[in-house]
């Protein structure tokens, strides 16, 4: 494959006058295409790959997994193809404390964490922007499917054009002050258009498949990961307990509350009931998992902790709230109280404690927080 020719884009003098841009490269096709688009436009681009998790000797060391050694090599190959510098930034300690440990503690507490949001909040922007600025860069570019729009003196975070790939839900927790220094070149594209750009530009990872699992749990066995990680840290695991129905009658037994999440219906074992049952509540203190019909797991009132604003804060607002990445936004009334926000939903939904709830006005992200127990 040939590299993008140096004649593409503005003349060298014009290119030198453009701001230096750091492209965050995960090894995947999206971030590679975002970097390539900027290079083609004539920007000065430097590639940076974060080493977040030591995946050596695990399934994550295979191709197609964020944080795996193969992904670092893929990112390096992309930079060589584009003719730009490539640096690897070791943020494993920060990632372990802010994301992995948080993930484990949440499951041990009977909650359902969202590590991708935590990573965006603590790792992918503030630390990486600090390193970008240390080398004189003015902008950080990533391959997220979202849009940042300048409005007056500020900036707004909006959904990506491709509804099936939109990642704005995962980005609500990025600091509002950093919106002006971040660009999402893919926000106005569909996934097919991105693949087309990658193939047109001859990127070495143009046909690389996507990873759907959490980067540090590539086999999808969350409970197994939580158990192993907790034991390595000297944490005691939740003990076995009872699975009870709405009346409190024991209908089964479990090996630890960290194996369950609200709304779950698979993996409940052989329950003493013929009807399909869903997890409706988790009580870590009593080592108890309650099950019942799906409707019993849904609710119309949520309390949110650690509310983070990407718009001017308000005491009350009418907006739409999304409680899962693939969930449909639900009309809601939100009241801001000391230390929390109370959300009244227009229709019931299953909302697991620990998950993110993001507040939208149309396609604009206003704020978001974490669903409290």
C-alpha positions in Angstrom: 0.0 0.0 0.0 1.3 3.4 -0.9 1.4 6.2 1.7 -0.7 9.3 1.4 1.5 11.5 -0.9 3.1 14.6 0.5 1.5 16.6 -2.3 -2.0 16.1 -0.8 -3.4 19.1 1.0 -1.8 22.6 1.3 1.7 23.5 0.4 4.3 22.8 3.0 4.4 26.5 4.1 0.7 26.5 4.7 0.9 23.2 6.5 3.5 24.5 8.8 1.2 27.5 9.7 -1.6 25.2 10.7 -1.9 24.2 14.4 -0.2 21.0 15.6 -2.8 18.2 16.2 -2.5 15.1 18.3 -4.5 12.1 17.0 -5.4 9.5 19.7 -4.9 6.2 17.9 -6.3 3.0 19.4 -5.2 0.7 16.6 -8.8 0.6 15.1 -10.0 1.9 11.8 -12.1 4.8 13.3 -9.2 6.6 15.0 -6.9 5.8 12.0 -9.4 7.3 9.6 -9.8 10.4 11.8 -6.0 10.9 11.8 -5.8 10.3 8.0 -8.5 12.8 7.3 -6.5 15.5 9.2 -3.3 14.6 7.3 -5.1 14.7 4.0 -6.4 18.2 4.9 -2.8 19.3 5.4 -2.6 19.5 9.2 0.5 18.7 11.2 -0.5 15.5 13.0 1.2 13.5 15.7 -0.2 10.0 16.6 -0.5 9.0 20.2 -1.5 5.6 21.5 -2.4 5.0 25.1 -1.2 1.8 26.7 -3.9 1.3 29.3 -3.9 -2.3 30.3 -1.3 -5.0 30.3 -2.9 -7.6 28.1 0.1 -9.8 27.6 -0.7 -13.5 27.9 -4.5 -12.9 27.7 -7.1 -13.1 25.0 -6.8 -9.3 24.6 -3.3 -9.7 23.2 -4.9 -10.9 19.9 -5.8 -8.5 17.2 -9.0 -6.4 17.4 -8.8 -5.6 21.0 -8.2 -2.1 22.4 -5.1 -2.1 24.6 -3.7 -5.2 23.2 -0.1 -5.3 21.9 -1.3 -6.0 18.4 -3.3 -2.7 18.5 -0.2 -0.7 19.4 1.5 -2.2 16.4 -1.5 -1.5 14.2 -1.4 2.2 15.3 2.3 2.3 14.6 1.7 0.9 11.1 -1.0 3.5 10.5 1.4 6.3 11.5 4.2 4.9 9.2 1.7 4.8 6.4 0.6 8.4 7.0 4.2 9.6 7.4 3.6 11.0 10.9 5.3 10.5 14.3 3.9 8.0 16.7 4.2 7.9 20.5 3.0 5.5 23.0 1.8 7.0 26.3 1.7 4.7 29.4 -1.4 5.5 31.3 -1.8 2.0 32.8 -1.6 3.2 36.4 -4.2 5.9 35.9 -6.5 3.5 34.0 -6.2 0.8 36.6 -7.2 3.2 39.4 -9.9 5.2 37.7 -11.4 2.5 35.4 -10.5 -1.1 36.3 -10.7 -0.7 40.1 -13.9 1.3 39.8 -15.4 -1.4 37.6 -14.6 -4.1 40.1 -15.8 -2.2 43.2 -19.1 -1.4 41.4 -19.9 -5.0 40.7 -18.9 -6.0 44.3 -21.4 -3.4 45.5 -24.2 -4.8 43.3 -24.0 -2.1 40.7 -23.5 -2.1 37.0 -20.5 0.1 35.9 -19.8 1.7 32.6 -16.0 1.7 32.2 -16.1 3.4 28.8 -17.6 6.5 30.3 -15.1 6.5 33.2 -12.3 6.1 30.7 -13.5 9.2 28.7 -13.9 11.1 32.0 -10.5 10.3 33.5 -8.2 9.1 30.8 -8.9 9.9 27.2 -9.1 13.6 27.4 -7.5 15.3 30.4 -4.3 13.3 30.6 -3.9 12.9 26.9 -4.6 16.6 26.3 -1.9 17.4 28.9 0.6 15.4 26.9 -0.6 17.0 23.7 -0.1 20.5 25.1 3.3 19.4 26.4 4.5 19.0 22.8 2.9 22.2 21.6 -0.3 20.8 20.2 -3.5 22.9 20.2 -6.0 20.2 19.4 -6.8 16.5 20.2 -8.5 14.4 17.6 -10.3 11.1 18.3 -12.3 8.7 16.3 -15.6 9.1 18.3 -18.9 9.2 16.5 -20.1 12.5 18.0 -20.0 16.2 17.0 -18.7 19.3 18.8 -20.4 22.5 17.5 -19.2 26.0 18.2 -22.0 28.2 19.5 -21.2 31.8 20.4 -18.3 31.8 22.9 -18.9 28.1 23.8 -19.1 24.6 22.4 -21.8 22.0 22.4 -21.5 18.2 22.3 -24.0 16.7 19.9 -24.9 13.2 18.6 -23.0 11.8 15.7 -24.9 11.7 12.3 -24.8 7.9 12.2 -27.5 7.0 14.8 -26.3 3.4 14.9 -22.8 4.4 15.9 -23.5 7.6 18.0 -21.1 7.7 21.0 -22.2 10.9 22.6 -23.7 8.8 25.5 -20.2 7.8 26.5 -18.8 11.4 26.3 -21.1 13.3 28.7 -18.4 13.2 31.5 -15.6 14.8 29.5 -14.8 18.2 31.1 -16.8 21.0 29.4 -13.8 23.3 29.4 -12.0 20.8 27.1 -14.7 20.8 24.3 -12.9 23.6 22.5 -9.7 21.6 22.3 -11.2 18.4 20.9 -12.3 17.5 17.4 -14.3 14.5 16.2 -13.7 14.3 12.4 -16.0 11.3 12.0 -19.0 12.8 13.7 -20.6 13.7 10.4 -19.9 10.4 8.8 -21.6 7.0 8.7 -19.6 3.8 9.5 -19.7 2.8 5.8 -18.3 6.2 4.8 -15.5 5.8 7.3 -14.6 2.4 5.9 -14.7 3.9 2.4 -12.3 6.6 3.4 -10.0 4.1 5.1 -9.9 1.9 2.0 -9.5 4.9 -0.4 -6.5 6.1 1.7 -5.0 2.6 1.8 -4.9 2.4 5.6 -3.3 -0.9 6.7 -6.2 -1.6 9.2 -9.0 -0.5 6.8 -10.7 -3.9 7.1 -10.0 -4.6 10.7 -13.1 -5.8 12.6 -14.5 -3.9 15.5 -14.3 -5.1 19.1 -17.6 -5.2 21.0 -16.3 -6.2 24.4 -14.8 -4.2 27.2 -11.1 -3.9 26.4 -9.8 -5.4 29.6 -12.5 -8.2 29.6 -12.1 -9.5 26.1 -13.8 -12.8 26.7 -16.9 -11.1 28.2 -16.7 -13.0 31.5 -17.2 -10.0 33.8 -17.8 -12.0 36.9 -14.7 -14.1 36.4 -12.6 -10.9 35.9 -14.1 -9.2 38.9 -13.3 -12.3 41.1 -9.7 -12.6 39.8 -9.0 -8.9 40.1 -10.5 -8.6 43.6 -8.6 -11.5 44.9 -5.3 -10.1 43.5 -6.0 -6.9 45.4 -6.7 -8.8 48.6 -10.5 -8.1 48.5 -12.9 -10.6 49.8 -15.6 -11.7 47.3 -19.3 -11.6 48.0 -20.5 -14.9 49.4 -23.3 -17.2 48.2 -26.8 -16.2 48.9 -30.5 -16.7 48.1 -32.5 -15.8 45.0 -35.9 -14.7 46.2 -39.2 -13.8 44.5 -41.4 -10.8 45.1 -42.9 -12.4 48.2 -39.5 -13.2 49.7 -39.7 -17.0 49.0 -36.4 -18.6 48.1 -36.5 -19.8 44.4 -32.8 -20.4 43.9 -29.3 -19.8 45.1 -26.3 -17.9 43.7 -22.5 -17.7 44.1 -22.2 -13.9 44.6 -24.1 -10.7 43.8 -21.3 -9.5 41.5 -22.6 -12.0 39.0 -25.8 -10.1 38.4 -27.1 -6.9 37.1 -30.6 -5.3 37.2 -32.8 -6.6 34.4 -30.8 -9.7 33.8 -32.7 -12.9 32.9 -29.9 -15.2 31.6 -27.6 -17.1 34.0 -30.1 -17.3 36.8 -29.8 -21.0 37.1 -32.7 -23.4 37.7 -35.3 -21.4 39.6 -38.3 -22.9 41.3 -40.7 -21.1 38.9 -41.9 -21.8 35.4 -42.2 -18.1 34.4 -39.3 -16.1 33.0 -37.8 -14.1 35.7 -35.6 -11.0 35.7 -33.3 -9.5 38.4 -35.4 -6.8 40.0 -33.1 -5.9 42.9 -29.7 -6.7 44.3 -28.9 -6.4 48.0 -25.2 -6.9 48.7 -25.6 -6.5 52.5 -27.9 -9.5 52.6 -26.3 -11.3 49.7 -29.8 -11.4 48.2 -30.9 -11.3 44.5 -34.6 -10.6 44.0 -36.3 -11.7 40.8 -39.7 -11.1 39.3 -41.4 -10.1 36.1 -39.6 -7.6 33.9 -42.0 -4.8 34.8 -40.9 -5.1 38.4 -37.4 -4.1 37.4 -38.5 -0.9 35.7 -39.1 2.4 37.3 -40.1 6.0 36.5 -38.1 7.9 39.1 -34.3 7.9 39.1 -31.8 9.7 41.4 -28.5 10.7 39.7 -25.3 11.3 41.6 -22.2 13.2 40.4 -24.1 15.2 37.8 -21.8 16.7 35.2 -22.9 19.6 33.0 -21.9 20.3 29.4 -24.4 23.2 29.3 -25.2 26.0 31.8 -26.5 24.3 34.9 -30.2 24.8 35.8 -32.4 24.0 38.8 -35.1 22.4 36.7 -35.5 21.3 33.1 -37.6 19.3 30.8 -35.5 17.1 28.5 -34.9 13.5 27.3 -32.9 11.0 29.4 -31.1 8.0 27.9 -30.1 5.3 30.4 -28.3 2.8 28.1 -26.1 3.2 25.1 -28.7 1.6 22.8 -31.6 2.8 24.8 -34.2 5.2 23.4 -34.3 8.7 25.0 -37.3 9.1 27.3 -39.0 12.4 28.0 -38.4 13.5 31.6 -38.6 16.2 34.2 -35.4 16.8 36.0 -35.1 18.6 39.4 -31.6 19.5 40.7 -31.3 19.0 44.5 -28.2 19.3 46.7 -25.8 16.5 45.7 -28.1 14.8 43.3 -30.7 15.2 40.5 -34.1 13.6 40.6 -35.5 12.4 37.3 -39.2 11.7 36.6 -39.5 9.7 33.5 -42.6 9.8 31.2 -42.5 6.0 30.9 -40.9 3.2 33.0 -37.5 1.7 32.0 -34.9 -0.6 33.5 -32.1 1.5 34.9 -29.3 -0.3 36.8 -27.6 1.5 39.6 -24.1 2.5 38.5 -25.0 3.0 34.9 -24.9 6.4 33.2 -28.0 8.5 32.5 -27.5 11.2 29.9 -29.7 14.2 29.5 -30.4 15.5 25.9 -32.1 18.4 24.3 -32.7 17.0 20.8 -29.3 15.8 19.7 -27.4 18.0 22.2 -25.9 16.6 25.4 -26.8 18.9 28.3 -25.5 16.8 31.2 -25.3 13.4 32.7 -24.8 11.5 35.9 -24.7 8.1 37.5 -27.8 6.2 38.5 -27.9 5.9 42.3 -29.2 2.9 44.2 
